[in-house]
Amino acid sequence: MKTQLLALGAAGFLALSATLAQASPDAQVQSFLKKVEAQADGRLAAAGVDLTGRTVTVKATVDSEGLLYGVHVVRSSGSRDADFAVEQALHRLRVNDTPTELAGADVTFVIDHGLQQASTH
């Protein structure tokens, strides 16, 4: 099973760079990640999730249809309410045009205001 770590800025949910295994992502993966960041940012904003001054790490699995499932916090923000709100906001997020190399992959999101980096985990 593949694992992907994305560092995301909650303000823009930026996934500046991401790699799969040991290679650079192709255009499809980059496009998918941009769609994830936009949809996740929208969901968190709509849910009123405020992570100002907090960081939370969330893990999910991507299915072949682009659905995130099994969303759960793996590193708490320090607030059970905020953690629960993040899980609920990202639960069953679906992004179209999932690259085949991401199907079945575990994806770990590091959500932090102002954090602008990404790396493989």
Beta strands, then each sheet from edge to edge (+ up, - down):
strand 1: 3-8
strand 2: 55-62
strand 3: 68-75
strand 4: 106-112
sheet 1: 1+ 4+ 2- 3+
end
